Amino acid sequence: MNRTTIFLLLWVACISTTTVASTISKQEKKALLDLYASTNGENWSTSWNLDTPIAKWKGVVVENDHVVAIDLFNNNLSGTLPESIGSLKHLRQLNLAFNSLTGVLPKDIVNLTELRVLKLEMNRIKGSLPQGIGNLSELEELSLFNNFLTGPIPESLGNLKSLKVLNLSSNNLKGFIPVSIGDLSKLEVLGLFENSLEGAIPQEMGKLGKLKELVLANNKLGGEIPTEFGQLASLKVLQIQNNRFESFKGLQAMDSKQFLVFDTDDKTLNLYNEINLQRARTRMADTKFEDDDDNE
């Protein structure tokens, strides 16, 4: 093989690489540029160089010519999320946690049907959760704690059969805990701490056999603790203090040895006295759910 042939092969390879790098659809690229513009991209902690290939932009992962992940955790984003983010149909992970995002959730976010992880905690997002959030059927983690969300928890959340982590703590959510939460058979963490939720805890929650952490403290929940709580054999963390419960008898069927953290307003329970508690009254429940990602 002579030098000319080798040069031609290398040239073709370079052209092919360039072509692959530039075949992301105009629609997906526009969604990224809209995100950059609407969240003050020039002032991000680590900004995007728009003159470089998209696959080199911080936090953007491209596979098979599609954007499959955006991770801009703690990157000084401000402003609002663009509606066009719903165009990223192949997105599996969206992590914009620990920023200063405002505004409401885009209504088209429910079109991201391949999404596995949606993390928007520690922002200033307001408005209600979209009723169509149940469309995100592949979702495994939904974390929106410490925002300004209002309104009820949609019943359609029960459609998220793959969900393992649901954290909506420290918002302004109102209404009842939907019965459909009992359908989330894979759920391991449920955080609804510090909202304005009322009514009784659904007895269907006793079906959550894989649940390890249940944080319902600082709400307006009332009635009795369901006796079905005795079925929550995997539960290690239970915090239900600062509510309006009329009876705690439902807790007596639980195994006192299973808990690492147990907080309730009823200190007369034998369960309460038997557990070797790891407690701190000033401990904020939602700090258990802080993002595990490292600051870059």
HURAUR-V654191 format. One record per pair of residues at least 6 apart in sequence whose ideal C-beta (glycine too) atoms are under 7 Angstrom apart, sorted by the first residue. I is the first residue (numbers start at 1). GAP is how many residues later the second one is. Records with the same first field share a line. If there is no record, write none. Layout:
I=GAP ; GAP
This chain:
21=32 ; 34
23=42
24=30 ; 38 ; 41 ; 43
27=60
28=38 ; 39 ; 59 ; 60
29=25
30=54
31=53 ; 54 ; 56 ; 57
32=22 ; 28 ; 35
34=48 ; 50
35=47 ; 50
36=12
38=41 ; 42 ; 43 ; 44
39=38 ; 39 ; 40 ; 62
40=37 ; 38 ; 39
41=6 ; 7
43=33
44=31 ; 32 ; 33
45=30 ; 31
46=12 ; 29 ; 250
48=9 ; 10
54=6 ; 8
55=7
59=11 ; 12 ; 13
60=7 ; 10
61=7 ; 8
62=6
66=24
67=21 ; 23 ; 24
68=22 ; 23 ; 24
69=22 ; 23 ; 24
70=21 ; 24
71=22 ; 24
72=23 ; 24
73=22 ; 24 ; 25 ; 218 ; 220
74=24 ; 25 ; 221
75=24
76=23
77=19 ; 22 ; 23 ; 24
78=22 ; 23
79=22 ; 23
80=21 ; 22 ; 23
81=20 ; 22 ; 24 ; 25
82=24
83=23 ; 25
85=21 ; 24
86=20 ; 22 ; 23 ; 25 ; 26
88=24
89=22 ; 25
90=24
91=21 ; 23 ; 24
92=22 ; 23 ; 24
93=23 ; 24
94=21 ; 23 ; 24
95=22 ; 24
96=24
97=22 ; 23 ; 24 ; 25 ; 46 ; 194
98=24 ; 193
99=24
100=23 ; 24
101=22 ; 23 ; 24
102=22 ; 23
103=22
104=21 ; 22 ; 23
105=20 ; 22 ; 25
107=23
109=21
110=20 ; 22 ; 23 ; 25 ; 26
112=24
113=22 ; 23 ; 24 ; 25
114=24
115=21 ; 23 ; 24
116=22 ; 23 ; 24
117=23 ; 24
118=21 ; 24
119=22 ; 24 ; 172
120=24
121=22 ; 23 ; 24 ; 25 ; 46 ; 170
122=24
123=24
124=23 ; 24
125=22 ; 23 ; 24
126=22 ; 23 ; 24
127=22 ; 23
128=21 ; 22 ; 23
129=20 ; 22 ; 24 ; 25
131=23 ; 25
132=24
133=21 ; 23 ; 24
134=20 ; 22 ; 23 ; 25 ; 26
136=24
137=22 ; 23 ; 24
138=24
139=21 ; 23 ; 24
140=22 ; 23 ; 24
141=23 ; 24
142=21 ; 23 ; 24
143=22 ; 24 ; 146
144=23 ; 24
145=22 ; 23 ; 24 ; 25 ; 46 ; 141 ; 144
146=24 ; 140
147=24
148=23 ; 24
149=22 ; 23 ; 24
150=22 ; 23
151=22 ; 23
152=21 ; 22 ; 23
153=15 ; 20 ; 22 ; 24 ; 25
155=23 ; 25
157=21 ; 23 ; 24
158=20 ; 22 ; 23 ; 25 ; 26
160=24
161=24
162=24
163=21 ; 23 ; 24
164=22 ; 23 ; 24
165=23 ; 24
166=21 ; 23 ; 24
167=22 ; 24 ; 122
168=23 ; 24
169=22 ; 23 ; 24 ; 25 ; 46 ; 116 ; 117 ; 120
170=23 ; 24 ; 116
171=24
172=23 ; 24
173=22 ; 23 ; 24
174=22 ; 23
175=22
176=21 ; 22 ; 23
177=15 ; 20 ; 24 ; 25
179=23 ; 25
181=21 ; 24
182=20 ; 22 ; 23 ; 25 ; 26
184=24
186=24
187=21 ; 23 ; 24
188=22 ; 23 ; 24
189=23 ; 24
190=21 ; 23 ; 24
191=24 ; 95 ; 98
192=23 ; 24 ; 27
193=22 ; 23 ; 24 ; 25 ; 92 ; 93
194=24 ; 92
195=24
196=23 ; 24
197=22 ; 23 ; 24
198=22 ; 23 ; 24
199=22 ; 23
200=22 ; 23 ; 24
201=20 ; 24 ; 25
203=23 ; 25
205=21 ; 23
206=20 ; 22 ; 23 ; 25 ; 26
208=24
209=22 ; 24 ; 25
210=24
211=21 ; 23 ; 24
212=22 ; 23 ; 24 ; 25
213=23 ; 24 ; 75
214=21 ; 23 ; 24
215=22 ; 24 ; 70
216=23 ; 24 ; 27
217=22 ; 23 ; 24 ; 25 ; 46 ; 68
218=24
219=24
220=23 ; 24
221=22 ; 23 ; 24
222=21 ; 22 ; 23 ; 24
223=22 ; 23
224=21 ; 22 ; 23 ; 25 ; 26
225=20 ; 22 ; 23 ; 24 ; 25 ; 26
226=24
227=23 ; 26
229=21 ; 22 ; 25
230=23 ; 24
233=25
235=23
236=22 ; 23 ; 24
237=23 ; 24
238=21 ; 24
239=22 ; 24 ; 46
240=23 ; 24
241=22 ; 23 ; 24
242=23
248=16 ; 18 ; 21
251=13 ; 18 ; 20
252=17 ; 19
254=17
256=15 ; 18 ; 19
259=16
260=18
261=17 ; 18
262=10 ; 13 ; 15
263=16
264=8
266=6
